Amino acid sequence: MAIFEYSKWDGSQAFQPQSADAAFDQLSEYMLHYGDQVLRDLDQFDETDMPEILDQLQKAGLIERDTEGKWAVSPRGARRIQERALTEMFQTFRTDSIGKHDTGQKGTGAIRLDESRPYVFGDSLSNLNMHETLKNAMIRQGGGTPIKLKLDDYVVHETEYQSRCATVVLIDMSGSMSRYGKYAQTKKVALALQAMVRAQYPQDSIQMVGFYSFANVMTERDLINSAPKPVSMYDSRILLRFDLDALPKRVPQHFTNIDAGLKLARSLLGRVHAANKQIIIITDGEPTAHIEGRELVLMYPPSNKTARATLAEARRCAAAGIRVSSFALIEDYFYLGLVNFVEELAKVSQGVAAYCAADDLGKYVLDSFVGGRRARRMSR
């Protein structure tokens, strides 16, 4: 609980303007919820009546004008948002629950373990356990100096193989994600993952895909600017089909097309050479849209037909060697169908399923990202 103390101003207290960094952090917090609409509200100011704080943000390199003259978050600003998201994420749970996402398999790697084993031809001497090696020689020769080493004396540290991993994060942008701060928290987790990969795993690749009635790749700026699609239909039962080769100008956007997201993610990962590949799905609803040939099908309430199409695509992902992790954002008992669906998704893909509240999402997703980098082969 915040405590405020009020007193009469006596003229001695100098006004302290908000710093550019603090103002930008507040601006970015609004953007987590409302996307680039926050920036569009700033476009009402022209150069003659621009507030001083906007001038400070621009001079600090946190925002900039785009090619159309509209305000946009700069690359420097994007990095600050990502790093702040990662910092806040680690502050919400014990940092020792997340470490380097190494593998449980032994091999020639950068991480040295406490365990040792006898040297075999081809092992790197940089991993030599000198203490154990000298001890073996001393025992063998019964003490004394000089110590003469033989091949059987040599002991090396075990190491873990650290694999290169390609990740696609599927982010639900359907209309229901605007409730309970779910989308803002999901964006924060995605931004934190981007910062983690950049800082700790530069050889990895990570891409963001937003799925709604369709699915699209999101750049860093797209992610920051994104917001859930507004609900445009309130009918109790909906069945619509659209030709993907001749789409009308207006197509309802707020449906949940996990099938399209998985298809796009599988295509993206198919172009990447990596030891491990994984898809992380964050959603708050059962699928209500899928692709049939060259048709987009929108169905509400959720149907078995859409579920079967989505599960079939999950199987194709698993057959391609892609690990699939699904996280269902559960807020009340109405989400029983979603729990059942993500459990089925885990079964058919032999992947991971979890359900949690939005506030707990960060720990679950980061832990899964750690596990997803486990190597599938020995490295020598």
DOKEGU-366387 format. One line per 8 residues: their letters; for each residue y negated, x negated, z negated of C-alpha. Coordinates in pm, 1 decimal, always signed. Layout:
REM residues N
a	Y:X:Z  ...
END
This chain:
REM residues 380
maifeysk	+0.0:+0.0:+0.0  -339.2:-141.0:+100.5  -609.3:-158.2:-168.1  -974.9:-146.5:-67.4  -1274.7:-227.2:-282.8  -1616.0:-91.3:-189.6  -1955.8:-212.7:-310.3  -2314.3:-182.3:-202.8
wdgsqafq	-2416.5:-432.9:+63.3  -2680.7:-666.1:-78.6  -2759.1:-849.7:+243.8  -2577.9:-1169.3:+145.3  -2246.8:-1085.1:+309.8  -2256.5:-1216.1:+664.6  -2080.5:-1009.1:+928.1  -1765.6:-1180.5:+1051.9
pqsadaaf	-1676.6:-1068.6:+1404.0  -1309.7:-1026.0:+1490.5  -1159.9:-1328.3:+1661.5  -1039.3:-1302.9:+2021.5  -680.0:-1368.4:+1912.4  -687.5:-1095.5:+1647.2  -847.3:-848.0:+1887.6  -590.0:-928.5:+2154.7
dqlseyml	-303.4:-883.6:+1908.7  -437.5:-539.0:+1826.9  -478.1:-458.6:+2196.4  -123.0:-570.7:+2272.5  +13.0:-354.0:+1989.7  -138.9:-49.2:+2161.0  +11.1:-164.6:+2490.8  +358.8:-167.1:+2338.6
hygdqvlr	+323.9:+208.6:+2298.6  +104.2:+314.9:+2589.0  +141.5:+45.3:+2853.7  -137.6:-36.5:+3096.2  -317.7:+290.0:+3021.0  -486.3:+89.3:+2746.1  -623.7:-151.5:+3006.8  -726.6:+133.1:+3236.4
dldqfdet	-941.2:+266.8:+2952.5  -1121.1:-67.4:+2950.1  -1203.4:-39.5:+3319.5  -1472.9:+216.0:+3235.9  -1697.8:-70.7:+3128.9  -1880.6:-257.9:+3402.3  -2026.6:-605.9:+3376.2  -2362.4:-476.6:+3246.9
dmpeildq	-2230.5:-280.0:+2949.7  -1909.5:-473.8:+2879.2  -1845.5:-501.8:+2504.0  -1875.4:-851.8:+2362.9  -1512.8:-855.9:+2254.1  -1395.1:-810.1:+2615.2  -1608.0:-1104.5:+2715.9  -1446.2:-1306.6:+2435.0
lqkaglie	-1095.6:-1206.4:+2544.7  -1173.1:-1309.9:+2900.0  -1322.7:-1643.1:+2796.8  -1018.8:-1707.7:+2577.3  -799.1:-1661.7:+2884.4  -605.9:-1367.7:+2736.5  -712.4:-1105.8:+2990.6  -838.1:-1137.3:+3346.3
rdtegkwa	-941.5:-934.8:+3646.5  -666.6:-876.1:+3901.6  -707.0:-872.5:+4280.3  -838.0:-515.1:+4260.3  -1092.8:-604.3:+3994.7  -904.3:-424.5:+3718.3  -829.1:-569.6:+3375.4  -484.7:-727.4:+3338.2
vsprgarr	-308.0:-940.2:+3078.7  -322.1:-1305.1:+3187.1  -16.1:-1535.3:+3187.6  -150.1:-1691.7:+2869.6  -185.7:-1349.3:+2713.6  +168.8:-1258.0:+2816.0  +302.0:-1571.4:+2645.2  +114.6:-1483.2:+2327.5
iqeralte	+260.8:-1130.6:+2325.6  +613.6:-1265.3:+2376.6  +584.6:-1534.0:+2109.2  +431.6:-1291.5:+1860.8  +713.5:-1043.2:+1927.5  +971.8:-1315.3:+1861.8  +799.1:-1423.8:+1540.1  +781.5:-1068.1:+1411.1
mfqtfrtd	+1144.3:-1008.3:+1505.9  +1265.8:-1303.2:+1302.1  +1054.4:-1193.2:+1007.1  +1237.9:-859.3:+990.6  +1575.0:-1008.8:+905.8  +1716.3:-1329.5:+767.1  +1676.5:-1607.4:+1018.4  +2015.1:-1750.9:+926.0
sigkhdtg	+2180.3:-1447.9:+1085.5  +2076.6:-1579.9:+1424.6  +2128.6:-1934.3:+1538.4  +2184.0:-2123.5:+1854.4  +2418.7:-1905.6:+2054.4  +2691.1:-2160.6:+2098.0  +3059.5:-2099.4:+2163.0  +3367.5:-2111.7:+1946.1
qkgtgair	+3535.2:-2342.5:+2195.9  +3546.6:-2717.2:+2172.6  +3423.9:-2944.7:+2447.1  +3170.5:-3207.4:+2542.3  +2839.4:-3056.9:+2442.9  +2511.0:-3115.0:+2270.0  +2606.3:-2963.1:+1933.1  +2801.4:-3196.3:+1703.1
ldesrpyv	+3034.2:-3034.2:+1448.6  +3153.7:-3161.9:+1110.6  +3515.1:-3160.8:+1229.1  +3658.0:-3479.6:+1380.4  +3961.2:-3567.4:+1589.1  +4128.5:-3884.2:+1724.7  +3960.3:-4043.0:+2024.0  +4121.0:-3980.0:+2364.0
fgdslsnl	+4038.9:-4152.1:+2688.0  +3729.3:-3998.6:+2845.0  +3556.5:-3899.8:+2519.3  +3194.1:-4003.9:+2491.2  +3140.8:-4283.1:+2237.2  +2805.5:-4125.0:+2155.5  +3008.2:-3878.4:+1946.5  +3189.0:-4155.4:+1756.0
nmhetlkn	+3241.7:-4079.1:+1387.3  +3171.6:-4431.3:+1264.3  +3241.9:-4361.4:+898.0  +3591.5:-4224.1:+961.3  +3664.2:-4489.3:+1224.0  +3583.1:-4776.8:+984.6  +3776.1:-4606.6:+704.0  +4086.1:-4584.9:+923.1
amirqggg	+4061.3:-4953.9:+1008.4  +4015.5:-5053.8:+641.9  +4321.6:-4851.6:+535.7  +4531.6:-4990.2:+819.3  +4449.0:-5358.8:+748.6  +4451.4:-5319.7:+371.0  +4085.4:-5410.0:+315.1  +3902.2:-5734.0:+360.4
tpiklkld	+3669.2:-5861.8:+626.5  +3615.3:-5885.4:+912.0  +3714.4:-5532.4:+1005.0  +3911.3:-5534.9:+1329.5  +3916.9:-5204.8:+1514.3  +4211.3:-5079.6:+1716.7  +4230.3:-4780.9:+1950.2  +4416.1:-4565.8:+1696.5
dyvvhete	+4130.5:-4612.4:+1446.5  +3869.4:-4437.0:+1658.7  +3764.3:-4085.8:+1560.1  +3506.6:-3870.3:+1736.7  +3313.2:-3562.5:+1628.7  +3413.6:-3231.2:+1779.2  +3138.0:-3073.2:+1986.5  +3072.2:-2725.3:+2108.1
yqsrcatv	+3018.4:-2639.2:+2471.1  +2682.5:-2471.7:+2528.4  +2695.1:-2257.1:+2836.6  +2431.9:-2147.3:+3082.1  +2392.3:-1770.8:+3069.7  +2233.8:-1512.9:+3298.7  +2118.3:-1192.5:+3129.5  +1983.9:-862.4:+3259.2
vlidmsgs	+1831.8:-626.9:+3001.9  +1838.9:-259.3:+3103.4  +1555.1:-69.0:+2937.3  +1555.5:+310.3:+2919.6  +1221.5:+446.7:+3044.4  +1318.1:+815.1:+3033.0  +1083.9:+1068.5:+2880.3  +1254.5:+1086.7:+2539.9
msrygkya	+1191.1:+715.3:+2474.5  +828.9:+796.0:+2389.7  +935.4:+959.4:+2061.4  +963.3:+785.4:+1722.4  +821.4:+457.4:+1857.9  +1149.9:+383.0:+2035.8  +999.2:+242.5:+2352.8  +748.3:+23.7:+2169.8
qtkkvala	+1026.5:-130.9:+1962.6  +1244.7:-178.4:+2270.7  +960.9:-357.2:+2450.4  +908.0:-580.7:+2150.7  +1275.9:-680.0:+2150.1  +1267.6:-750.5:+2525.3  +953.2:-961.4:+2490.4  +1113.5:-1153.4:+2203.7
lqamvraq	+1417.3:-1228.1:+2420.1  +1190.5:-1364.3:+2693.4  +1020.1:-1594.3:+2443.2  +1353.4:-1708.7:+2297.6  +1499.4:-1796.0:+2637.4  +1186.9:-1985.0:+2739.7  +1172.6:-2186.3:+2416.8  +1539.9:-2249.2:+2335.7
ypqdsiqm	+1742.4:-2192.6:+2652.0  +1534.4:-2298.0:+2951.7  +1846.8:-2330.3:+3168.4  +1923.6:-1960.8:+3116.7  +1786.8:-1676.4:+3324.2  +1676.0:-1338.1:+3192.4  +1557.3:-1039.4:+3392.0  +1432.0:-699.0:+3284.4
vgfysfan	+1525.0:-377.3:+3463.4  +1368.8:-44.5:+3376.9  +1580.0:+261.9:+3448.8  +1465.8:+623.6:+3462.3  +1548.0:+848.2:+3761.7  +1561.8:+520.2:+3954.7  +1585.7:+155.9:+3848.9  +1346.1:-130.5:+3917.4
vmterdli	+1314.5:-498.2:+3828.4  +1021.0:-561.6:+3594.9  +818.2:-880.7:+3594.0  +671.2:-1004.7:+3267.2  +347.4:-823.4:+3343.4  +534.5:-507.8:+3450.0  +717.3:-504.1:+3116.4  +396.4:-536.5:+2917.5
nsapkpvs	+229.9:-265.1:+3125.4  +526.3:-26.8:+3117.3  +558.7:+306.0:+2937.1  +817.2:+587.2:+2938.6  +800.0:+832.1:+3227.4  +633.8:+1160.0:+3130.9  +856.1:+1468.1:+3126.3  +776.7:+1687.9:+3426.0
mydsrill	+1048.9:+1955.2:+3406.9  +1147.7:+2175.8:+3113.3  +1420.0:+2392.6:+3266.2  +1727.8:+2445.6:+3048.7  +1956.3:+2359.8:+3342.8  +1873.2:+2126.5:+3632.1  +2069.1:+2014.8:+3938.6  +1871.6:+1832.1:+4206.4
rfdldalp	+1974.9:+1608.9:+4495.8  +1748.7:+1375.0:+4691.0  +1818.7:+1175.7:+5004.5  +1738.8:+813.9:+4915.0  +1651.2:+742.6:+5277.6  +1400.0:+1027.9:+5297.0  +1258.4:+1077.2:+4948.7  +984.2:+1336.5:+4904.0
krvpqhft	+653.3:+1229.9:+4752.7  +731.9:+1390.7:+4419.8  +1061.9:+1320.0:+4247.0  +1099.8:+1383.5:+3871.3  +1098.2:+1041.4:+3707.8  +1198.4:+1110.4:+3348.0  +1581.0:+1127.9:+3385.0  +1827.0:+863.6:+3255.7
nidaglkl	+1998.6:+679.4:+3541.2  +2213.7:+413.5:+3373.5  +2430.9:+409.4:+3685.6  +2139.8:+285.6:+3899.8  +2048.2:+30.7:+3632.2  +2401.6:-110.2:+3623.8  +2419.8:-125.6:+4003.9  +2093.6:-318.2:+4023.0
arsllgrv	+2192.4:-550.4:+3735.5  +2528.8:-628.3:+3898.4  +2350.6:-710.4:+4224.7  +2101.4:-939.5:+4048.0  +2372.7:-1123.9:+3855.1  +2577.9:-1165.1:+4171.6  +2304.8:-1393.7:+4305.4  +2303.4:-1619.3:+3998.8
haankqii	+2538.1:-1912.0:+3933.5  +2604.8:-1921.0:+3558.1  +2901.9:-1976.7:+3328.6  +2836.3:-1645.4:+3154.9  +2675.4:-1324.1:+3272.5  +2581.1:-1027.5:+3059.1  +2406.2:-692.5:+3072.7  +2233.2:-549.0:+2765.8
iitdgept	+2164.2:-174.1:+2780.4  +1913.1:-10.4:+2546.7  +1903.7:+368.7:+2571.2  +1840.7:+679.4:+2364.9  +2025.6:+933.7:+2576.3  +2335.7:+1013.6:+2774.1  +2301.2:+957.9:+3149.1  +2143.8:+1249.1:+3335.6
ahiegrel	+2124.5:+1089.3:+3681.1  +2353.8:+891.9:+3910.1  +2389.0:+774.1:+4269.1  +2633.7:+938.7:+4512.4  +2642.3:+747.2:+4838.1  +2282.8:+764.1:+4957.5  +2186.7:+1052.4:+4732.1  +2014.2:+1059.9:+4395.2
vlmyppsn	+2162.5:+1329.7:+4171.6  +1967.2:+1461.5:+3870.7  +2165.0:+1678.6:+3626.9  +2069.1:+1831.0:+3293.6  +2229.4:+1886.5:+3045.6  +2430.4:+1563.5:+3073.2  +2742.0:+1621.4:+3282.9  +3089.3:+1469.9:+3297.0
ktaratla	+3029.0:+1396.8:+3664.9  +2734.1:+1169.3:+3585.7  +2922.6:+1008.5:+3297.3  +3222.0:+931.7:+3521.6  +3000.6:+775.3:+3789.1  +2829.3:+558.8:+3527.1  +3155.8:+450.1:+3366.4  +3296.4:+361.4:+3708.9
earrcaaa	+3001.9:+128.8:+3768.3  +3055.0:-26.0:+3423.8  +3413.5:-102.6:+3526.8  +3287.1:-275.4:+3839.4  +3057.0:-488.0:+3624.0  +3348.6:-586.9:+3400.3  +3564.7:-666.7:+3704.0  +3286.4:-900.2:+3821.1
girvssfa	+3312.4:-1091.1:+3491.4  +2997.1:-942.9:+3339.6  +2983.2:-866.8:+2968.5  +2822.7:-528.4:+2895.2  +2658.7:-451.5:+2559.4  +2523.8:-101.9:+2493.2  +2279.5:-5.9:+2218.2  +2215.1:+360.0:+2143.9
liedyfyl	+1897.1:+448.2:+1957.8  +2001.2:+722.2:+1716.2  +1742.3:+924.9:+1526.1  +1934.8:+1235.8:+1414.4  +2270.1:+1413.4:+1436.1  +2191.9:+1557.3:+1781.7  +2291.7:+1219.5:+1928.0  +2668.0:+1260.4:+1879.6
glvnfvee	+2720.2:+1282.5:+2256.9  +2533.7:+953.8:+2307.6  +2750.0:+780.0:+2045.9  +3062.9:+899.2:+2224.8  +2929.5:+783.0:+2560.9  +2841.1:+427.4:+2453.6  +3182.0:+396.8:+2288.8  +3345.1:+496.8:+2618.7
lakvsqgv	+3119.9:+249.7:+2795.8  +3243.5:-25.8:+2567.5  +3607.4:+69.3:+2629.1  +3591.1:+66.9:+3008.5  +3385.2:-253.5:+3021.9  +3566.2:-424.2:+2731.8  +3219.5:-487.7:+2594.0  +3012.0:-412.9:+2286.0
aaycaadd	+2873.0:-82.5:+2160.0  +2635.9:-21.6:+1872.6  +2407.2:+255.1:+1756.0  +2108.8:+208.4:+1531.7  +1756.4:+320.0:+1452.9  +1472.8:+165.2:+1650.9  +1363.4:-51.6:+1357.1  +1705.6:-220.5:+1345.8
lgkyvlds	+1734.1:-276.2:+1719.7  +1608.7:-634.9:+1715.1  +1886.2:-773.1:+1497.7  +2161.4:-600.4:+1693.3  +2032.5:-707.8:+2034.4  +1957.1:-1067.5:+1939.6  +2298.8:-1101.7:+1776.7  +2459.4:-965.1:+2092.5
fvggrrar	+2257.6:-1203.0:+2308.3  +2388.1:-1486.2:+2093.1  +2748.3:-1370.7:+2134.9  +2705.7:-1315.5:+2507.5  +2656.5:-1685.1:+2573.2  +3005.5:-1778.4:+2453.1  +3175.5:-1997.8:+2710.8  +3487.4:-1872.6:+2884.5
rmsr	+3622.2:-2217.6:+2962.5  +3680.2:-2552.7:+2801.3  +3437.6:-2832.4:+2881.3  +3549.3:-3193.7:+2887.6
END
